Amino acid sequence: MAGGAVKSGSAGAAAVAPGHVLVVPSGNGVQWQRVDGAGRPVGPVTWAADPVAEVRRLELQARPRWIWWRTTEMYPALLEAGVRVERCHDLAAVENLLRTYEGEPFVPPQSAVREPVTPGRATQISLFEENAFGEGSGATPEGGTPVGPGGSDSVGPGSVGSGSVGSGSVGSGSVGSGPELPAGGEIDPRMLAVPDEVAAWVEELDNAGLTVPRTATGHVPEADPAGPTDPRRSDPTTSHPNSTDHGDQARHNDPTGHHAPADHLTLSDHLAPSDHLAPGGRPDRFSHPAPTGFPDHLDEGEPVVGPTPRGEQPHGLAGLLRLYATQVEQIADIRVAHPGFPLLVAAESAVCLAAVEMGRAGLPWSVRIHDEVLTELLGPRPAHHGRPRKLQTLAEEVAQELAPGSSGPGFQINQVNPDSPAEVLKALRRQGITVDTTRAWELKGIDHPAVPPLLRYKELARLHVAHGWAWQDQWVSGGRFRAEYVPGGVVTGRWATSGGGALQIPKVMRACVVADPGWVLVAADAGQLEPRILAALSGDRGMIAATADPDMYTALARQALGKPEARNEAKIGLLAAMYGARANSLAMVALRRRFPQALELLERAARTGEDGGIVRSVLGRTCPPPEPTWQDGPPEQALARSRARGRFTRNFVIQASAADWANALVAGLRRRLSGLPDDQGRAELVFFQHDEVIVHAPAHLAAEAVAAIVDSGSEATSLVLGDRGVRIPLAAAPIASYAEKN
């Protein structure tokens, strides 16, 4: 065979040169093979009986890029045995990026390990999930919750944001089944400060003979002086995303015949029309022939398999080899139009490693403090999984106000159950009060004595269900909260979790997150990330100047409204513009007048979505197309769906680009932390949410951990957004408890 005969590996085997190693479980061991950057075999297939020992040996010798189907299937066992790898190519994660880029529907990635619920172990629902209490996510726009494509302005199942991820939903909550239903010039290696994750890609593609125009990966050229609203700029709904010449800069054509230089920070490079797809909207994933050099077989009797259906794990080493080669070729093609796509691929694989490491390390969690918080808020822990005392008292008060005489000494079954929206609504109607839901915002408009205790009950009941004692029993062990993180679990690229609600820790529970004795938590978050991303993408000079202020909203108020004290008005106006709120306040008018390029970018994204088009992040992450039947039905319903999709695409460009930045941050931080001394304990990333990170580090490494976070933030800005003058502050500080974080 072309790759050589199958050999047996051992600890004394010959050294492996740096490069790529394809690895797949095989029986009780693993098969692995060295391949080049194009996916061509460059060594024999080797079988090893001890996967951990073999990976440890190869990692120590060569630190290769490991190519495997899914990180969560290979890496947990390695970490358990003390083996960390530096880099990988997660075929499943990259396949998701490529599928959505080509116009296929978004499918949330599978979670790592689905632990069966044991008898007596309570299952949990997400804190912000639509549930028996009639509440939605409760997330605010600043938290990054855009309006979903389903036609509703509400946030919850079926929407984009901090809810859950599942059928028809987009969010940053949970992925799973059961109660947590989920939503140029030459490359300068110094600019690619994740060298093994990005610069190597470019070199590998070229060495493999897949040469493409040399545009700067992730580094953005100067903006077109004409600006994104200039009529010479291409119309993204008619130009082909791959319509580019092979000069130093990609150029887009417009119907007038002008050739405007592509500005990679404006919307014209992020949008692609839906008619770029093959007939039926589904391009042929395997339309390109595989590179030559494939073995005819890997072993006697094991022929190379044909293409695997999209999203399914290929069969054996041969199937993975073919898939990797196809992916490399696709990435090279995409890189022509979107030079940052290799960075997106590398960062996506890197954060898959980081997510498994975070789950293994766990977030430090004090059971003692957790018990104290719950007891203070709810009363003592009930003996038989019933309502805690304070919850029961509130439930009886609600029942008494809604149905007098339904509660009291000796009364066993309340006629009004506050956990049941249907019963609450029925009781309110009996008293002449008509409301559509039991959501808090609607109840607050009712003048009735049952409302205050009902709102308090709902708040505490959510806490009891989502982070109560049953949650503690299930998710906290050994002083650590160990969640299962799912990078890319949201269509915008944000992370999700599979159970545990790690991305939804309420503020009242932050006191439970405490550093070990002799250790510190180093916490940081990017201030006002999405408005700063908007400034970078639009190239709006006025808004870029506002990013120099630590509080960008104050700067916007000063520039647009003439008074910095109008900060809240400017904030609400900008968030309304980014999330498509139906408002036209004086602040929004002033912002539109002062920052026309930024606001026009949002409007163009919305118009593209309304027309059924797709939009992309700065690195090329792509929103899914609408369903083929999305405009079927009465005109008023079609119009509502069109507007809803416009709100979705309006925010997708911003939120997905922010996720690009955040993943680059995590990838860089992971690399820097691995280089710190670990003789007294390893500094580890233990928490990540959208734009916030927490590192648990020995106290003597606090300053180094702070520097690692700050440097990683600067690197992410440079890699993803380029040198445009946009500042994304990332203030990091050592603390003893998460509650100390501002």
MIFIPA-284673 format. One record per residue (C-alpha): residue in one letter; x, y, z. Coordinates in steps of 0.1 Angstrom, whole numbers, plus 5000, padded with zeros to 4 digits. Last residue first. Layout:
<sites>
aXYZ
...
</sites>
This chain:
<sites>
n483054405395
k484654085406
e484754035443
a481953775442
y484253555421
s486253505452
a489953545461
i490753795435
p493553855410
a492954125384
a492554145347
a491354445326
l490654345290
p490054665271
i489154625234
r490754915215
v490054965178
g492855155161
r492454955129
d495454725132
g493754395125
l490454275137
v490953895142
l494653865147
s495354205162
t492354195186
a493153835196
e496753925203
s495754215225
g493453985244
s496053725248
d498553975261
v496054085288
i495253735298
a498853615299
a499853935318
v497353865345
a498453505348
e502053615351
a501153855379
a499153595398
l501953325395
h502953345432
a499353305441
p499052965424
a496553005395
h492852955388
v492153155356
i488753315350
v487653435315
e484853665303
d483953755267
h481253495258
q481653285290
f484853115300
f485752955333
v488552725346
l491652835326
e494452675344
a497652785362
r499352455370
g500652375405
q503752425425
d506252305398
d503952435371
p505952715356
l504052905329
g504152795293
s500852615293
l499252935305
r500453115273
r499052855250
r495652845267
l495553225267
g496153235229
a493352985222
v490953145246
l491553495231
a491253365195
n487953205206
a486753545220
w487653735189
d485753485166
a482853495191
a482753875188
s482653825150
a479653595155
q477853845177
i478354135154
v477453975120
f474753765137
n473054085151
r471654215119
t471253855106
f468753775133
r466854105131
g466554055094
r465253705099
a462553835121
r461654095094
s461353825068
r459353605091
a456853885098
l456553955061
a455853585053
q453253585080
e451553895066
p451753755031
p449853435040
g451853115037
d455153025022
q458153255027
w460153025048
t459452725026
p463052665016
e464252705052
p466253015058
p470052995052
p472352935081
c474753205094
t478353175083
r481553195102
g483953365078
l486653535099
v484853875102
s481553695107
r479353595078
v475953695064
i473353495045
g470653605021
g466853555024
d465853905014
e465153995050
g468553865060
t470254085035
r468154385046
a469254325082
a472854305074
r472554625053
e470854795082
l473654695106
l476354815083
e474455135079
l474555205116
a478255175117
q478855375086
p476455655097
f478055715131
r476956075140
r473656085122
r472655725131
l473755785167
a471556095169
v468555925155
m469055635179
a469355875208
l466256065198
s464355735199
n463455535169
a462355205183
r461454865169
a464454685184
g466754535158
y469354395182
m472254615171
a470154925167
a468454875201
l471854815217
l473055145202
g469955335215
i470055175249
k473655265254
a473355615241
e470355685264
n472255525293
r475355745287
a473356075286
e475756215313
p478456235285
k476556525269
g476756625233
l474356365221
a476356185194
q479956245205
r479556275243
a476955995244
l479255775223
a482155845246
t480055765277
y478955435260
m482555345253
d483555335289
p487355275288
d487455545261
a489755465231
t486755275216
a485155615209
a487755685182
i486555375164
m483055505165
g484055825149
r486155655123
d483455415112
g485455115099
s482154915100
l483654595112
a485954765137
a483254985152
l480754705154
i483354485172
r483754775198
p479954775202
e480054395207
l482854395233
q481554645258
g484354575282
a486154255277
d486154045308
a488853945333
a489253725363
v492453595380
l491353355407
v493953315433
w495853025450
g497452965484
p494252825498
d491952725469
a490153005451
v486553075457
v483453035435
c480553005460
a480353385463
r479353395426
m476053225435
v474053545440
k475253665406
p473553385388
i475753125371
q474353095336
l477252975314
a477952675337
g474252575335
g474852225347
g473952045316
s475552025282
t477052365280
a477052615251
w479852815236
r479353105212
g480053045175
t477053245162
v475052925156
v475552815192
g477252505204
g480452625188
p482452515218
v480452265240
y481452285276
e480651995300
a480552125335
r482652025365
f481952235396
r484952165418
g485352115456
g485851735452
s482451705435
v479851945423
w477551865394
q474851625405
d474751675443
q475052045438
w472252055413
a470051865437
w470952115464
g469852415444
h471452575414
a468852545386
v465752415405
h466252615437
l467352925419
r464352905396
a462052855426
l463653165443
e462753395414
k459353245409
y458453275445
r459553635447
l457353715417
l454453535432
p454953705466
p454854045449
v451953955425
a449353815449
p448454155463
h447254275429
d448154575409
i449354415376
g452154565355
k454754365372
l453054045361
e453854125325
w457554175330
a457753875352
r456253635327
t453053475338
t451553495303
d448653635284
v447053855311
t443453905321
i442554015356
g438853985366
q439353785398
r438553455381
r440953555354
l443753575379
a443053225391
k443053085356
l446353255348
v447953105380
e446552765372
a447852765337
p451252905347
s451752605371
d454552645396
p452452885416
n450052595423
v446552725430
q444152495448
n446852415473
i446952055484
q447551965520
f445752215542
g446152125578
p446952475589
g446252715560
s445752725523
s442852745498
g440652975519
p441153265496
a442053165460
l444553405445
e445653575477
q445753255497
a447453055470
v450153325467
e450753325505
e450852945505
a453452935478
l455453205496
t455552995528
q456452685508
l459352865492
k460552985526
r460452625540
p462152445512
r459852275488
g460051895487
h463051675480
h462451465511
a464451615539
p464151975529
r467352175530
p466952455555
g465452785543
l465352925508
l467453235507
e469553195538
t469752815535
l470752835498
v473553085505
e474852885535
d474752565515
h476652725486
i479252865511
r479852515525
v479952355491
s482652585480
w483252575442
p486552595423
l485652565386
g486652235372
a490052115359
r488651835337
g485852045323
m488252325316
e490652095299
v487851955277
a486852305267
a490452415261
l491052125236
c487852225217
v489052585220
a492152495199
s490052325172
e487852635167
a490952865168
a492552675140
v489452675118
l488753045124
l492453125117
p492152935085
f489053135076
g490753475080
p491653505043
h487953505033
a487553504995
v490753314986
r490753135020
i487552955010
d489352754984
a492252665007
i489852565034
q488052345010
e491252165000
v492152115036
q488751985044
t488851725015
a492251605027
y490851575063
l487751385051
r489851135030
l492151065059
l489351025083
g487650765061
a490950575056
l491650575094
g488350405101
h484850485088
p483950845087
q481850995115
e478651145103
g478051515098
r477651495060
p477251145046
t480650965042
p482450975009
g483750644997
v485750395018
v489350295012
p489449925011
e490249725042
g490949365031
e494749385035
d495449705054
l495250075047
h494050035011
d494650194978
p496850444996
f496050804988
g498750994970
t496651214949
p494651494964
a490851414966
p488751514937
h486551814944
s482751774944
f482851604977
r480551834997
d478251884967
p476552214973
r473152204990
g470852494982
g468652284958
p470752384928
a474252474941
l474552764964
h475553114955
d471853194952
s471753264989
p473853574985
a476953615005
l477653875031
h480753935052
d483154095027
s480654375018
l479854415055
t482954605062
l486054505080
h487554305052
d487554605029
a487754464994
p489254704970
a486654854947
h486554744911
h484054954891
g482054794863
t478754944872
p477254604882
d479754564910
n482954364911
h484754274943
r488554284947
a490954054966
q494154224973
d497654144962
g496354034928
h494653704920
d491253844911
t488253784932
s484653674926
n484553404953
p481753564973
h479753624941
s478353974939
t474554014937
t473354044973
p476654174985
d476354484963
s479954584955
r481254914966
r481155194940
p477955334956
d480055434986
t478355315018
p481255095029
g483755385029
a485255544999
p488555555016
d488655175014
a489855055047
e493454975053
p494254595051
v492954355078
h495154095094
g493253775099
t495153595073
a496953845051
t496453775015
r498753554995
p496553434965
v496253054967
t498752774965
l497352424971
g500552254961
a500952084995
n503652315004
d501352604998
l498552465020
e501052365047
e502652715048
v499352885052
w498252635079
a501552665098
a500953035101
v497652975119
e497652735148
d501352665151
p502053035150
v499353165174
a501053495173
l500153535136
m501253895133
r504853785141
p504553525113
d504153805088
i502153655059
e503253785026
g501254055010
g497954145005
a470352705205
p469252315238
l466852105256
e468052085292
p465251855305
g466051565282
s468351595253
g471451795247
v472952135242
s472652395269
g472752765271
s474352985245
g471453025221
v469952945188
s466752745186
g464952565158
s465452225175
g467852275203
v470052525220
s469052685252
g468753035264
s471453285264
g470853405229
v469153335197
s465553235200
g463552915196
p463352855233
g463653185251
v464053555242
s460953735230
d460953945198
s459253675179
g459453585142
g461453265145
p464753405135
g465753485170
v466253825185
p469753885198
t470953805232
g474353935239
g474354005276
e473954375267
p470654275251
t469354145284
a468853785294
g465653685313
s465753355295
g462053305294
e459853255323
g456553065325
f457352895358
a457052555344
n459852625320
e461252835293
e464952825300
f466953085320
l468152865348
s468452565326
i466552255337
q467951995360
t467551625365
a467351505400
r469351205410
g467250945428
p467750685401
t470850765380
v470651005351
p472850875323
e475951075316
r476051195281
v479751235274
a481151495249
s478251695236
q477251665200
p477651975179
p474652195172
v473452155136
f473352465115
p471552425082
e473652395051
g474752695031
e478352615021
y479752815051
t477352625073
r478852295062
l482352415064
l482152535100
n480352215111
e483052005093
v485652205112
a484152095145
a483851735134
l487451715121
d488951855152
h492451955141
c494851945171
r497352135191
e499452125222
v498551785237
r498151715274
v498751375289
g498151335326
a496251005324
e492851175329
l493951425303
l494451145278
a491150985286
p489351325281
y491151385248
m489951125224
e486251135222
t485751495232
t488251605206
r486151475178
w487251305146
w490951315151
i493951495136
w496651565161
r498951845152
p502351715161
r504351795193
a507351605180
q509051385206
l507051465237
e503751455219
l504651125201
r505550955233
r502551075252
v500250975224
e501750625224
a501650585261
v498050695263
p496950475233
d498450155247
a498049875222
a499550085194
w498850025157
t500950205131
v500050295095
p503250375077
g504550725069
v503951025046
p500250975040
r498651265020
g496251495040
a497251815023
g499451935052
d501351605053
v500251285070
r501751065097
q499650765107
w497950645138
q495850335148
v494750315183
g494250055210
n491649815224
g490049775190
s491050065168
p490550425180
v491650685154
v494750895150
l496051115121
v499351265130
h500451595115
g503951755114
p507051745136
a509251445128
v508451115146
a511150945166
a511650565162
a509850325184
g511050245219
a507750315236
s506050085212
g504150085179
s503149795158
k503349835121
v500749835093
a502449825060
g503350135040
g501550455031
a501150364994
m500050005000
</sites>
